[in-house]
Structures are given as C-alpha cells and as structure tokens.
Amino acid sequence: MELNCTGKRLSQVPNAKRSDFFKNVFVKTYRECDSAPFVFDLLIKSCLELKRIDGSLEIVRMLRSKGISPSISTCNTLIREVSRGKGSFAGYGVFKEVFGLESCELEGKMRRGFRVTPNVHSFNESVVGFYKDGEVQMVEEIWSEMGRFGCVANGFSFGVLMAFFFFVREGG
C-alpha cells in the first residue's frame, strides 16, 4: 500500500516506529497534499480515546512548531483529558501551551501561523479540573483570566463556581 506524498511503503517502516512515522507524514505533507485541518483533530482525538495523552500532546507540539493549531474543540478536549489523567495543573499547563500563553513559546520553536484563542469552554475545562482538585486560588485565577480574555461566563461556568463556593464553605 503506497502512502500519498511520501513515496514510502508502510511495509518499509518498522512496527515500533509506525506511530511516529504517521505523525511525521501528516505534519510534513499537510501543505503539499492540500490536507484539511480536521485530519489532525481526528488524529489527536483518536489518541485521546486510546488514552495516549502524551501522543496527543506530541502531535499538538509538532503542529504548533509548523504554525498549525488544532481546532478549539480539540484543544478543549485535550485540556479536559490531560486534567483528568495527569491532574489539573498539568491540564492548565496544556491550556497555556496550546493558547500560546507560555513565555517560552515552545522554546522559540513555534512558527507564526493559525492560532486559536480560548473560549468560555476552554476556561470551564480548567475551572472544573481545579474544582475537582479543591484548588481555591487557581479557580479564582482562571476566573480572572477569563475576564482578561474578554470571555463571558455561561450558565455552566456559574454552576461550577456556585458548586465550588459551596464546597469551600462546607470545608471541602
């Protein structure tokens, strides 16, 4: 079976390196094969469904290094799954990374290109993660950050905030 735009046969790639091979093929051939961005979203979400969080993060980092960003819904799903699997602080680290809020900007390797900005759902994912971990200061910080980005809280945001304040009041 011939892979488009690469000239390599899948049988020529060792089994252990196939996932890296596919990630690299997708990234390297994206523009020359006139690929659609949703291909990366599907790849990232597939990795997340298989509980391969590190693989998903690696794909996002490769894309960002080429100036390509996943869709906002994929970024939000990634934040949620990282928060669930690795903790709320790791999820917030991904939040800052995918939205370009990290001071290092991937250690200077990010190229200019399409960038997504967080929406209310992005902030909600981070707030929920910190709420579940009982991190009072971080919930307040995320809430303040939402305002700085001009995001308006929705009903879900206020529901989580009320649940959080009840949790704090009860000494949770």
N, C-alpha and C positions, 0 to 999 in steps of 0.2 A: 504494500500500500504506500503510495507516494504522498508525502505531505506537501501541500501547496507552498510555494515561495521559499522552500528551503533546499530542495534537491537531495534531501536525506531520506532514506527509508527508515521506518520505525524499527525494523529488524536490525539496523546498524547501531542502535542505541542500546547500551546495557540496561537491564531492568532497573538496577539501583539508581540510575540517572534519568529515568524517563520523566519523572515529575519535573525535575529541573529543566530538562530538555523542552517539555511543553511550555513551561512558563517563559523560558527564553525565546522560544519560537513565537509565542503570542506577542511578546513585547517587541522583539526585533522586526517582525513582519507587519505590525499593526498598520503603519502608514503605507508601506509599499503594496500591501494587499488590500488597501482601502477597507479595512475591517471596521466593524461597528463597535462602539464603546461597550454595549451591553454584553459582549463576549467576555470581557474582564469581570463584569458584575456577576455573570453566571459562574465563572471560574472561582471567584472569591467566595460566593455564597455556597458553591459546592464544597469547597474546602471547609467552610464553617459547619455545614451539615455533617461532614465526616469528622468533626471535632478536631480539625487540623488548623488550629488558631495560628500557630507560628507560620504555617504555609501561607495562610491568608495575609498575614502581616508582611511576609516577604514579597508577595505579589504586589501589594499596595506600595511598598517601598520601591520596588522595581519600576512600577508605573510612574510614581512621582518623580523618580530620577530621570524619566524621559519626558516629563511635563504633562503626564496624563493622570487624571484623577477619576476614581470610581464615582458612580452616582451618589447623591446624598443618601438615598435609602440604603445603599450598600455600606456606606460609611457608618450610618446609624446602626445597622445590623452588626457590623464589626465591633463597634463600641460596646453594644449590649453583650455580645458573646465573649469579648475579652473581659468585661466586668464580671460576668458570671463565672468564667473559667479561671481567671487569674486575679480577680479582685478589683475593687472599684478604683484604686489608684492606678493600676495598670490600664484599666478602661479609660480613665481620664488622660493618661499619657498618650493613648492612641487618639483620643479626641483632639488633644493639642497637636499631635503629629499630622493627622490627616487634614486638619484645617489650617496647617501652617502656622500654628501659634508657638511652636518650639523655637527657641532662639537659635538653635544650631542649624535649623532647616536641613536636616539630614546631613549634617557636617559639610554643608556647602555643595552638596551633590545635586540639589534639586534644580531642574531647568524650569524656565518660565513656560507657562502653558495654561491649560484649563485648570482652574482651581474652584473647588466647591466651598461654599460658606455654610456654617452651621445654621440649622433652622431650629424651631422650638422642639422638635422631636429629638434632635441631637442633644440639646441641653437636658431634655427629660430623661434620656437614657443615662446620662451621667448622674443626675439627681437621684434616680431610682437606685443606681448602684451604691451611692454613698448612703442613701436612706437605709438600704438593707444592711450596710455595714455599721450604721449608727454614727456616722461621721458628721457631727453637727456643723463644724466650721466649714467643711467642704460643701455641704448643701448650701450654706449661706454664700460661699464664694461663687458657686456655679450660678446661683440665682442672680447675684450682682453682675456676673459676666454676661448673662442673658440680656440684661438691660444695656450693657455697653455695646452689644452687637445689634441693638435695636429689635431684638426678638420679643414678641408679645407672648406672654404666658397664655396657655389654653386651659380648658377645663381639667385636663389630665394633670397639667403642671400644678394647678391649685389643689387638686385632690391629693397628690403626693405630698405637697407642702403641708396640708392640714394633717394628713396621717403622720407626717414626720414630727410636727409640733405636738401632736397627741402623744406620740412615742416618747418624746423628750420630757413632756410634762409628767408622764407616768413613771419616769425614771428609767426607761428602757435602755 
